[in-house]
Every structure is written in C-alpha cells, then in structure tokens.
Amino acid sequence: MKNYKKLCRIVFYLANFFLIVLYTYPGSFIGCYFYKDCNIDPKITEDYIISFNHFLAFAVLTIFGLLAFSKDSKIKILTFYLLSISIILELLHLLIPVRTFQFSDLAGNILGVIIIIILYFLKNVFFQK
C-alpha cells in the first residue's frame, strides 16, 4: 500500500510540474511539437459551456492528488491547493504573451476539481467500510 501511495505522489508531482509548464509556456507547447506551429492549440474534445480539456486535466490531477493524499487532514489542504492553482494558472494567461484568459477555461479548471472532490466525499459517505 505504501508503494501505491508513493507512486501516486510521484505521478501527482509530475502532473503538477507538466501542467504548470504547459500553462505558462507562451504559445502552445503541444502545438509546437505535433503541428510545428506554436499558435495552434490542440483540443481533445469540443468546448461547450466549459473547456472540457481543462476539466479533464484538473479532474485527473485531482484524482491523483486524492489517491496520494487520502488522509482527511490533507484533503482540505489539497482542495485549497488545487482550487488555487486552477485559478492562478488561468489568471496568468492575462500576463503571458500569446496566451488568452477565458472564463470557459477557468470554469473547466474549477469544475474539474470540485466535481471530483464531491464524488470523493459521496463515495466516503455511501461506501464506508
């Protein structure tokens, strides 16, 4: 069990690092690599009210965070951290050249964190040991 949590922590820290690099890079790092054009921002899915790509990124990050830090005392800190980073990284797009701030991206970030946290607490309420 300890190795499982250790692996989840490593994945969580690496995911944080790559997410921060991708968010703060001026232009699209993935577009530069795949399309040889840093102005193209690839999308996994189409956006509707929120950016589903941002939702997926923060949902996956939250899942690994919850797997790595599942003690109740750390859940509050983790939730605060994830909500803070989801807001701060999107607000940085106001300062970073070639990047644009979008409310749909911000909503996707925040909802990705909140929905996974809610599902985690519902799981604990209804499926306690």
Secondary structure by P-SEA (a helix, b strand, c coil): caaaaaaaaaaaaaaaaaaaaaaacccccccccccccccbbbbccccccccaaaaaaaaaaaaaaaaacccccaaaaaaaaaaaaaaaaaaaccccccbbbbaaaaaaaaaaaaaaaaaaaaaaacccc
